[in-house]
Amino acid sequence: MVSEHTSSDKIAIVTGVSRGYGKAVVDVLLRGGWQVIGDARDGDSLDKAAVDLGSPPGLHTISGDVTNEAHLQSLVTTAQSLGLLKLLVNNASSLGPSPMPALLDLGAKDLEAALRVNSVAPLQLFQIAASSLGKNRGVVINVSSDAAAEDYAGWGAYSITKVALEKLTSILALEYPEIRFYALDPGDMRTQMHQAAFPGQDISDRPEPEVSAPAVARLAQADLPSGRYRASDLLS
C-alpha cells in the first residue's frame, strides 16, 4: 500500500516492520517527520501494523521477502519516487531454528537461510540504494545484537550472522565515507523473536521495543562517527 504523498527530504526504508522493534522504529520516525517505506513478509500482518500505527499518510507499506531482489528493488524505487532517500534501517532478521540448537546440531541449510536474511539481504539492499544514499549523504543502520559481541551457548547461528553484519557495516564505512554506517545493538526486548529464543519461558522482565527505538532517530541525525553503538548508551 502506497499512500498519497508530497516530495520530501526525509525518506527512510525500514525492513521488518510488522511487529516488534521494526514497528516501534517506524512509529518514532513518523513522529519525527520522516516518510517511511516499510516491509514485511506477511501482508496481513503488515496491514495490521499500519492500522495499529493509525494508518498515517507518511507510511508506505510493501509486502515481500528481503531475500527477493525484485522486492528490494521495489523498496528503493518507491523511496526514490517520494523524495530524497536519506535513511536505510536493516531491521528484518531471522533467529534461525527454535529451540536454538548447539552448533554441532545446526543444519547447514538453517545457517544459510539465516545468513541470507541477516547478512546478505542488508548488503544487497544497500547495493541497490547506494547511489541515492551517497548522493544524499545518507545513513545506514544495521540492527545487530549483543550476540555479535558476546558468546552464548545455543546462539551460534544468530551470532554468526550478526558478526557478519557488523563486519559488513564497518567495511562499508571505510569504502563509502560519504555515508554514515551504524551497527546498533538495541538490547534485550520483549518481542516475538526473543520469545522464540526462550520457548516456554517468561520474558516479561525485558523492556518493550519502544524503549530503545528512539536510538534509531538519534543515529539518523548523522552527527556521530560510523561505528557500533548500544541503544542504552545513546539514550542515557
N, C-alpha and C positions, 0 to 999 in steps of 0.2 A: 504494500500500500504506500503510494507516494502522495503526499499532501500538496495542496496549493502552496506556493512559496514565492518569495521575492529573493533576489540575489543577495548573498550575504558574504561577509569576510570571515565568518566563524563557522566553518563546516567541519564536522567530525564524523568519522566512521568508527563505530564500536561493534565488535563482534560478540555474539553470545549474550543477547540482552533479554531473553525471555524470562529470566529469573535471576535470583542471587545478586552477585556483585555487578554483573553487567547491567541489570535493570536499575540498580542503585546508582551506578555511574551515569547512566542516561539521565536520570532524574536530576542529578547535580548539574550536569552540563546544560540541560534545558533551562534550569533556573538561572544559569549564568549567561544566557543569551545565545547559546550555540544552537545551530540546526544539526540534528544527528541522524545519520543513516545507520540503522541498527538491524542486525540479522539474528536468526536462529534457525535451527534445522526444522523445528516443528512450527508450521504456520499457525495452527490454532493457539498454541502457547504464546506465540509472538503477538497475535491479535489481542489475546487476553492481557498481556503485559502492557500493550498500548492503551487499552481501556483503563487498566489499573492506574496508569500514569495520567489519566484524564484526556486521552486522545489529543495531545497537544499538536498544533499545526506545525511545530518545528521538528516533529519526529516522523521519519520516513522509514518504513519497515520493509524489508525484503527477505522472504524466507529462502533458505538454501543452506547448503553444506560448505563449510570453509575449505574442504578438501577438493571442491569442484572449481576449476579455474574459471569457467564461464560465470559462475556465481560471484567470484571475487571481482571479476571484470565489471559485473553489473553494479557492484557496490561503488567502485571508483567512478564509473561513468555517471551514475546518479549524483555522486558528490560533486563532480566537475560541472554538472548541469545546474547545480544550485548556487555555486559561487566559488570561493577560494577554499580548497581543502587544506586545512591547517593542522588537523589532529587525527591520528590513527591510533586506536586503542585495541590491541590484540588481546581480547579477554576470553574468547571461546577456548575451552580446554576440556581435555579428556583425562579422567583419573586412571583409566585402564581397568583391568578386571576388579570386581568387588565380590567377595572379600579379596583383599590385596595379597597376592602370593609372594613368597620369597623368590629371589631371582632364580634359584635352582628350578623352580616350578613355573617360571614365567614363559609362556609361549612366544615364539619369535613373532608370530603374526600379531599378537596383542601389543607387543612393544612397537612394532612397525606402525600399527594403527594409531597408537598414542603419539608417536613421533610425528606422524603425518598431520595430526590436528595441532599439537602443541608447539612444534618447531618448524616444520616445513611450510605449513599454511601461513604463519605470520611472515615468513620470508617472502613467500610468493605474493602475498597481498602488498607488502612493501614494494616489491619489484614493479608491480603494476601501478602503484601510486607514486613512485619515486619522483618522477618528473614534476608532478604537481606539488608535492611536499617540498622538494628542493627549491622550486621557483618561489614558493610562498613562505620559505624558511619555517617549515612546519615542525611538528613534534610527533614522535612515535613513542607510545607507552606500551611495553610488553608486560602483561601481568604475570608475575613469576610467583615464587613461593619460598618460604624458609627451607623447604625441602631441596632447593638448589644449593643452599649453603651449609645445611646440616645433614647428617646421616641418620635415617630412621629405618629400622628393620621393616620389611614389607612394602616400603615406599620406593623400591628400586626403579620401577618403570616410570613413575611420575617424576622422580628425582632426575633421572637421566634426561627426560625430555625438557625439564626446566633448566638444567645445566646447559643444555644445547641452546635453549632460547636466550639465556643470559650471555653466553659467548657470542651468539649471533648479534645481540644488542651492542656489545662492547666493540666488536669488529666493525660493524656498520657505523658506529660513532666515529671511528678513525677514517673510514672511507668516504663518509659524507658529512664533513664538519659543518655544512650549512644547515643541517637538520639536527635537532636535539633528540637523542635516544635514551630512553629510561627503562630499566628493569625495575618494576615496582612489586615489592612484597607487601600484600595487603594485610598479612597476619591471619590468625585463625578466625574463622567466621562461621556463623550458623547458617549454612547453606545446604542444599540438597547434595551437592558433590561431597562436602565434608562429612555429611551423614553417611554417604555411601562408603567412605573410608573407615567408618566405625559403625558397621551394621549392628543394630540392636542396642547400641549404647546411647545414653542421654548426653547430647551435646548442647543442652540449653544454657550452659555456662559460657559458651562462646558468644562474642558480640555479633549483633546483626550487621550485615554488609554495609548498611547505611552509615555505620560509624567510620569506616575507613574510606568510603567512596570519595569524600572531598579531597583526598590526596591526589586524585587524578586531575581535578581542577587546579590544584596547586602546581603540579608539574606542567600542566597545559600553558601556564604563563610563560614558560620557556626562558626563565631567568636563572635557572640552576644549571650547572655543568652536566653534561651527559654522564650517566652512571647508574649505579644500583642504589635504590632508596627503599626504606621501610616506611609504610604509611604512618606508623606510630611516631616516627621521628619527624616527619613532615608536618604532622598535626599537633605536636606537643607545644 
